[in-house]
């Protein structure tokens, strides 16, 4: 793989900023397309919020697993789907935005923390591009700030918005997952 040594510096800085393992990407859309097929396995299922960014819907359409769409931020519908799918699938990924671009509302993170606690199969894939740089400690974003236990959380940040740079970054729970994504 060919990459600039500056990427390593940037990834280390983003990792320090977020408390995770960072992989820089050319865009957040490309981050979704690169990461989701690697992290979502053949024995997994996906639930996506209907108002999730179009780039998330595009990336999910590439997956070869069951995909359910739930009404926006309806935790009752989400929990019902998690119960049903976790009985049949190894992992259940909920794909969402931390801050929804079309509606301007934040994801119900407190409720999601509770669901993570109660359902071990639940994993989150959170696109937090719209709150990166201005929300959370050091600009880590709304969701990553409020999800301190992130062993089952993947975050995505944008460098395009308030950072006035280009690209995006995956924020992963560990180096092994980063290696898997880089190898794919």
C-alpha positions in Angstrom: 0.0 0.0 0.0 1.3 3.4 -0.9 0.6 6.3 1.5 2.2 9.4 2.7 4.0 9.5 6.1 1.9 12.5 6.9 -1.1 10.1 7.0 0.6 8.3 9.9 1.0 11.6 11.8 -2.6 12.6 11.1 -3.9 9.2 12.1 -2.0 9.4 15.4 -3.3 12.9 16.1 -6.9 11.9 15.3 -6.5 8.8 17.5 -5.3 11.0 20.4 -8.2 13.5 19.7 -10.8 10.7 19.8 -9.4 8.1 22.1 -9.6 5.5 19.3 -7.6 4.0 16.4 -7.9 6.2 13.3 -7.7 5.5 9.6 -7.7 8.4 7.2 -9.7 8.2 4.0 -10.1 10.5 1.0 -13.8 11.0 1.8 -16.3 9.8 4.4 -18.3 8.0 1.6 -15.2 6.1 0.7 -14.6 5.3 4.4 -18.1 3.8 4.6 -17.6 1.8 1.4 -14.2 0.5 2.6 -15.2 -0.3 6.2 -18.7 -1.6 6.2 -18.0 -4.7 4.0 -15.1 -5.6 6.2 -16.7 -5.1 9.6 -20.1 -6.5 8.8 -19.6 -10.2 8.5 -21.7 -12.8 6.6 -23.4 -13.9 9.9 -24.4 -10.3 10.8 -27.4 -8.1 10.1 -27.8 -4.3 9.7 -30.4 -1.9 10.8 -30.2 1.7 9.4 -32.0 4.8 10.5 -34.2 6.0 7.7 -32.7 9.5 8.0 -29.1 8.4 8.0 -26.9 10.2 5.4 -27.3 9.0 1.8 -23.7 7.8 1.8 -24.5 5.3 4.6 -27.5 4.0 2.6 -25.2 3.7 -0.5 -22.6 1.8 1.4 -25.1 -0.5 3.1 -26.6 -1.4 -0.3 -23.3 -3.0 -1.1 -23.6 -5.5 1.8 -24.8 -9.0 1.3 -26.6 -9.3 4.7 -30.1 -8.5 5.8 -30.7 -4.8 6.1 -33.7 -3.3 7.9 -34.6 0.4 7.9 -36.2 1.8 11.0 -38.1 5.1 11.4 -35.9 7.9 12.5 -34.7 7.7 16.1 -37.6 5.3 17.1 -35.9 3.4 19.9 -38.9 1.2 20.4 -38.8 0.0 16.8 -35.0 -0.3 17.0 -35.1 -2.4 20.1 -37.8 -4.7 18.6 -35.5 -5.3 15.6 -32.5 -5.9 17.8 -34.3 -8.5 19.8 -35.5 -10.3 16.7 -32.2 -10.1 14.8 -29.9 -10.9 17.7 -31.5 -14.3 18.1 -30.5 -15.2 14.5 -27.3 -13.2 13.8 -23.9 -13.0 15.4 -23.8 -9.1 15.4 -26.5 -6.6 14.8 -25.1 -3.3 13.4 -27.1 -0.1 13.9 -26.0 2.5 11.3 -26.8 6.1 12.1 -25.7 9.7 12.2 -24.5 11.4 15.4 -26.0 14.6 14.1 -28.5 14.3 11.3 -27.8 16.7 8.5 -31.4 16.9 7.1 -33.2 17.3 10.5 -30.5 18.9 12.6 -31.2 16.6 15.6 -28.8 14.5 17.6 -28.9 10.7 17.9 -30.4 9.5 21.2 -27.1 8.4 22.6 -28.2 7.8 26.2 -30.8 5.3 24.9 -28.2 3.7 22.6 -25.8 3.3 25.5 -28.6 1.5 27.4 -29.3 -0.8 24.4 -25.5 -1.5 24.1 -25.5 -2.5 27.7 -28.6 -4.8 27.3 -27.8 -6.4 24.0 -24.3 -7.8 23.6 -24.9 -8.5 19.9 -25.5 -4.8 19.2 -22.8 -2.7 17.5 -22.9 0.9 16.3 -21.6 2.5 13.2 -21.9 6.2 13.7 -21.3 8.9 11.0 -20.5 11.9 13.2 -19.3 14.1 10.4 -21.6 17.0 11.1 -20.5 17.5 14.7 -16.8 16.9 14.2 -14.5 19.7 15.3 -17.1 21.8 17.2 -18.6 19.2 19.6 -17.0 17.0 22.2 -13.5 17.1 23.8 -11.0 18.3 21.2 -13.7 18.2 18.6 -14.1 14.5 18.6 -17.9 14.9 17.8 -21.2 14.4 19.6 -21.4 10.7 19.6 -17.8 9.7 20.4 -17.9 12.2 23.3 -21.0 10.4 24.7 -19.9 6.9 24.0 -17.0 6.3 26.3 -17.2 2.5 26.1 -16.4 2.0 22.4 -15.4 -1.7 22.0 -18.5 -2.1 19.8 -18.6 1.3 18.2 -17.1 2.5 14.9 -17.2 6.3 14.4 -16.6 8.3 11.2 -15.4 11.9 11.2 -15.2 14.5 8.5 -12.2 16.8 8.0 -14.1 18.8 5.4 -16.5 20.7 7.6 -15.2 23.0 10.4 -11.6 21.7 10.1 -11.5 23.2 6.6 -9.4 20.3 5.3 -10.2 17.4 3.0 -11.1 13.8 3.7 -12.5 11.7 6.5 -11.5 9.3 9.2 -12.7 6.0 10.6 -12.4 5.8 14.4 -12.1 2.2 15.4 -12.0 0.3 18.7 -8.6 -1.4 18.1 -5.6 -1.8 15.8 -6.7 -5.3 14.6 -9.8 -3.9 13.0 -7.7 -1.2 11.4 -5.4 -3.8 10.0 -8.3 -5.8 8.6 -9.8 -2.7 6.8 -6.4 -1.7 5.4 -5.8 -5.2 4.0 -9.2 -5.4 2.3 
